[in-house]
């Protein structure tokens, strides 16, 4: 299991691209905002959470480097 911080915008195209990427992978992926947890593969689920703040993404697979590379633009880099 891996947990990272991501940021999505309220723009429909941005969220649709993210959902299209995560749907290519067979493992479960959740997004958490505050106390709410939604399926990262659900467009409606994502729009039901607060996108104005960073979101915690949990990938239920340790071998997900390919996914992390694909969603690189959404990952919040902590220097």
ROBABA-962523 format. One record per residue: residue number from 1; residue in three letters; x, y, z of N, C-alpha, C, O, CB in turn. Coordinates in steps of 0.2 Angstrom, whole numbers. Glycine has a CB too. Example, Ala and Ser with C-alpha at 12.3 -4.5 7.8 and 13.67 -1.06 7.14 Angstrom:
<rs>
[r 1; 'ala'; [66; -28; 39]; [62; -22; 39]; [66; -16; 39]; [71; -17; 42]; [57; -22; 45]]
[r 2; 'ser'; [64; -11; 35]; [68; -5; 36]; [64; 0; 39]; [67; 6; 40]; [70; -3; 29]]
</rs>
This chain:
<rs>
[r 1; 'unk'; [4; -6; 0]; [0; 0; 0]; [4; 6; 0]; [9; 7; 4]; [-5; 0; 6]]
[r 2; 'unk'; [3; 11; -4]; [6; 17; -4]; [1; 23; -4]; [-4; 23; -6]; [10; 18; -11]]
[r 3; 'unk'; [4; 28; 0]; [-1; 34; 1]; [3; 40; -1]; [9; 41; 1]; [-3; 35; 8]]
[r 4; 'unk'; [0; 45; -5]; [3; 51; -8]; [-2; 56; -7]; [-8; 55; -7]; [6; 50; -15]]
[r 5; 'unk'; [0; 62; -8]; [-4; 68; -8]; [-4; 71; -16]; [1; 71; -19]; [-1; 74; -4]]
[r 6; 'unk'; [-11; 72; -18]; [-12; 74; -25]; [-16; 81; -24]; [-19; 82; -19]; [-15; 69; -29]]
[r 7; 'unk'; [-16; 84; -30]; [-21; 90; -31]; [-24; 89; -37]; [-21; 88; -42]; [-17; 97; -30]]
[r 8; 'unk'; [-31; 90; -37]; [-35; 90; -43]; [-39; 97; -43]; [-40; 100; -38]; [-40; 84; -43]]
[r 9; 'unk'; [-40; 99; -49]; [-44; 106; -50]; [-51; 104; -51]; [-53; 98; -52]; [-41; 110; -55]]
[r 10; 'unk'; [-55; 109; -50]; [-62; 108; -51]; [-64; 108; -58]; [-70; 107; -60]; [-66; 114; -48]]
[r 11; 'unk'; [-59; 108; -63]; [-61; 108; -70]; [-63; 101; -72]; [-59; 96; -70]; [-55; 110; -74]]
[r 12; 'unk'; [-68; 100; -75]; [-70; 93; -77]; [-65; 89; -81]; [-64; 83; -80]; [-77; 94; -82]]
[r 13; 'unk'; [-62; 93; -86]; [-57; 89; -90]; [-51; 86; -86]; [-49; 81; -87]; [-54; 94; -96]]
[r 14; 'unk'; [-49; 90; -81]; [-43; 88; -77]; [-45; 82; -73]; [-42; 77; -73]; [-42; 94; -72]]
[r 15; 'unk'; [-51; 82; -70]; [-54; 76; -66]; [-55; 70; -71]; [-53; 64; -69]; [-60; 78; -62]]
[r 16; 'unk'; [-58; 71; -77]; [-59; 66; -82]; [-52; 62; -84]; [-52; 56; -84]; [-63; 68; -88]]
[r 17; 'unk'; [-47; 66; -85]; [-41; 64; -87]; [-38; 59; -81]; [-35; 54; -82]; [-36; 69; -88]]
[r 18; 'unk'; [-38; 62; -75]; [-36; 58; -69]; [-40; 51; -68]; [-37; 46; -67]; [-37; 62; -63]]
[r 19; 'unk'; [-46; 51; -69]; [-50; 45; -68]; [-49; 40; -74]; [-48; 34; -73]; [-58; 47; -69]]
[r 20; 'unk'; [-48; 43; -80]; [-46; 39; -86]; [-39; 35; -84]; [-38; 29; -86]; [-45; 43; -92]]
[r 21; 'unk'; [-34; 39; -81]; [-28; 36; -80]; [-29; 30; -75]; [-26; 25; -76]; [-23; 41; -77]]
[r 22; 'unk'; [-32; 32; -69]; [-32; 27; -64]; [-36; 21; -65]; [-35; 15; -63]; [-35; 30; -57]]
[r 23; 'unk'; [-41; 22; -70]; [-45; 16; -72]; [-41; 11; -76]; [-44; 5; -77]; [-51; 19; -76]]
[r 24; 'unk'; [-35; 13; -79]; [-31; 8; -83]; [-28; 3; -78]; [-25; -2; -81]; [-26; 12; -87]]
[r 25; 'unk'; [-28; 4; -72]; [-24; 0; -67]; [-29; -5; -63]; [-35; -2; -61]; [-20; 4; -62]]
[r 26; 'unk'; [-27; -11; -62]; [-32; -16; -59]; [-33; -15; -51]; [-38; -18; -49]; [-30; -23; -61]]
[r 27; 'unk'; [-29; -12; -48]; [-29; -12; -41]; [-34; -6; -38]; [-35; -1; -42]; [-22; -11; -38]]
[r 28; 'unk'; [-36; -7; -32]; [-40; -2; -29]; [-36; 4; -27]; [-31; 4; -25]; [-44; -5; -22]]
[r 29; 'unk'; [-40; 10; -28]; [-37; 16; -26]; [-42; 21; -23]; [-48; 21; -26]; [-34; 20; -33]]
[r 30; 'unk'; [-41; 23; -17]; [-45; 28; -14]; [-43; 35; -13]; [-37; 36; -13]; [-47; 25; -7]]
[r 31; 'unk'; [-47; 40; -13]; [-45; 47; -11]; [-49; 49; -5]; [-55; 47; -4]; [-48; 51; -17]]
[r 32; 'unk'; [-45; 52; -1]; [-48; 54; 6]; [-47; 62; 6]; [-41; 65; 5]; [-44; 51; 11]]
[r 33; 'unk'; [-52; 65; 8]; [-52; 72; 9]; [-56; 73; 16]; [-62; 72; 16]; [-56; 76; 3]]
[r 34; 'unk'; [-53; 76; 21]; [-56; 76; 27]; [-58; 69; 30]; [-53; 65; 30]; [-62; 81; 27]]
[r 35; 'unk'; [-64; 68; 32]; [-66; 62; 34]; [-70; 58; 29]; [-72; 52; 30]; [-71; 63; 40]]
[r 36; 'unk'; [-70; 60; 22]; [-73; 57; 17]; [-68; 53; 13]; [-63; 55; 11]; [-77; 62; 12]]
[r 37; 'unk'; [-70; 47; 11]; [-66; 42; 7]; [-70; 40; 1]; [-76; 38; 2]; [-63; 36; 11]]
[r 38; 'unk'; [-67; 41; -5]; [-71; 39; -11]; [-66; 35; -16]; [-60; 35; -15]; [-74; 46; -15]]
[r 39; 'unk'; [-69; 31; -20]; [-66; 27; -25]; [-63; 32; -30]; [-66; 36; -33]; [-70; 22; -29]]
[r 40; 'unk'; [-56; 32; -31]; [-53; 36; -36]; [-55; 35; -43]; [-53; 39; -48]; [-45; 35; -35]]
[r 41; 'unk'; [-58; 29; -45]; [-60; 28; -51]; [-68; 30; -53]; [-70; 29; -58]; [-60; 20; -52]]
[r 42; 'unk'; [-70; 34; -48]; [-77; 36; -48]; [-77; 44; -50]; [-75; 48; -45]; [-81; 35; -42]]
[r 43; 'unk'; [-80; 46; -55]; [-80; 53; -57]; [-85; 57; -52]; [-83; 62; -50]; [-82; 54; -64]]
[r 44; 'unk'; [-90; 54; -51]; [-95; 57; -46]; [-92; 57; -39]; [-93; 62; -36]; [-102; 53; -46]]
[r 45; 'unk'; [-89; 52; -37]; [-86; 52; -31]; [-81; 57; -30]; [-81; 60; -24]; [-83; 45; -29]]
[r 46; 'unk'; [-77; 58; -35]; [-72; 64; -34]; [-75; 70; -33]; [-73; 75; -30]; [-67; 63; -40]]
[r 47; 'unk'; [-80; 72; -37]; [-84; 78; -37]; [-88; 79; -30]; [-90; 85; -29]; [-88; 79; -43]]
[r 48; 'unk'; [-88; 74; -26]; [-92; 75; -20]; [-87; 77; -14]; [-90; 78; -9]; [-95; 68; -18]]
[r 49; 'unk'; [-81; 77; -16]; [-76; 79; -10]; [-73; 86; -12]; [-74; 89; -17]; [-70; 74; -10]]
[r 50; 'unk'; [-70; 89; -7]; [-67; 95; -7]; [-61; 95; -11]; [-56; 93; -9]; [-66; 98; 0]]
[r 51; 'unk'; [-61; 98; -17]; [-55; 98; -22]; [-51; 104; -21]; [-46; 105; -24]; [-57; 97; -29]]
[r 52; 'unk'; [-53; 109; -16]; [-49; 115; -15]; [-43; 114; -11]; [-38; 118; -11]; [-53; 120; -12]]
[r 53; 'unk'; [-42; 108; -8]; [-37; 106; -4]; [-33; 100; -6]; [-36; 96; -10]; [-39; 105; 4]]
[r 54; 'unk'; [-27; 99; -4]; [-24; 93; -6]; [-28; 86; -4]; [-31; 87; 1]; [-17; 92; -3]]
[r 55; 'unk'; [-27; 81; -8]; [-31; 75; -7]; [-26; 69; -5]; [-21; 69; -8]; [-36; 73; -13]]
[r 56; 'unk'; [-28; 65; -1]; [-23; 59; 1]; [-26; 53; -4]; [-31; 52; -4]; [-24; 57; 8]]
[r 57; 'unk'; [-21; 51; -8]; [-23; 45; -12]; [-19; 39; -9]; [-13; 39; -8]; [-20; 47; -19]]
[r 58; 'unk'; [-23; 34; -9]; [-20; 27; -6]; [-21; 22; -12]; [-27; 21; -14]; [-24; 25; 0]]
[r 59; 'unk'; [-15; 19; -13]; [-15; 14; -18]; [-14; 7; -15]; [-9; 7; -11]; [-10; 15; -24]]
[r 60; 'unk'; [-19; 3; -16]; [-18; -4; -12]; [-14; -9; -16]; [-16; -14; -18]; [-25; -7; -11]]
[r 61; 'unk'; [-8; -7; -18]; [-3; -11; -21]; [4; -8; -20]; [5; -2; -21]; [-5; -12; -29]]
[r 62; 'unk'; [9; -12; -19]; [15; -9; -18]; [19; -8; -24]; [24; -4; -24]; [19; -14; -13]]
[r 63; 'unk'; [17; -12; -30]; [21; -11; -36]; [17; -7; -41]; [14; -9; -46]; [21; -18; -39]]
[r 64; 'unk'; [16; 0; -39]; [12; 5; -43]; [16; 10; -46]; [14; 16; -47]; [7; 7; -38]]
[r 65; 'unk'; [23; 9; -47]; [27; 15; -49]; [25; 17; -56]; [25; 23; -58]; [34; 12; -50]]
[r 66; 'unk'; [22; 13; -60]; [19; 15; -67]; [13; 19; -66]; [13; 24; -70]; [17; 9; -71]]
[r 67; 'unk'; [9; 18; -61]; [3; 23; -60]; [6; 29; -58]; [4; 35; -60]; [-1; 20; -55]]
[r 68; 'unk'; [11; 29; -53]; [13; 36; -50]; [17; 40; -55]; [16; 46; -55]; [18; 34; -44]]
[r 69; 'unk'; [20; 36; -60]; [23; 40; -66]; [17; 43; -70]; [18; 49; -72]; [27; 35; -70]]
[r 70; 'unk'; [12; 40; -71]; [7; 42; -76]; [3; 48; -72]; [1; 53; -76]; [2; 37; -77]]
[r 71; 'unk'; [2; 48; -66]; [-1; 54; -62]; [4; 59; -60]; [2; 63; -56]; [-5; 51; -57]]
[r 72; 'unk'; [10; 59; -62]; [15; 64; -60]; [13; 71; -59]; [14; 74; -54]; [21; 63; -64]]
[r 73; 'unk'; [9; 73; -64]; [7; 80; -64]; [2; 82; -58]; [2; 88; -56]; [4; 82; -70]]
[r 74; 'unk'; [-1; 77; -55]; [-6; 78; -50]; [-3; 77; -43]; [-5; 80; -38]; [-12; 73; -50]]
[r 75; 'unk'; [3; 74; -43]; [7; 73; -36]; [9; 79; -33]; [13; 83; -37]; [12; 68; -37]]
[r 76; 'unk'; [8; 81; -27]; [11; 86; -24]; [18; 84; -21]; [19; 80; -17]; [7; 89; -17]]
[r 77; 'unk'; [23; 87; -24]; [30; 86; -22]; [32; 90; -16]; [32; 96; -16]; [35; 88; -28]]
[r 78; 'unk'; [34; 86; -11]; [37; 90; -5]; [44; 90; -5]; [48; 84; -4]; [34; 86; 2]]
[r 79; 'unk'; [47; 96; -6]; [55; 96; -6]; [58; 97; 0]; [64; 97; 1]; [57; 102; -10]]
</rs>
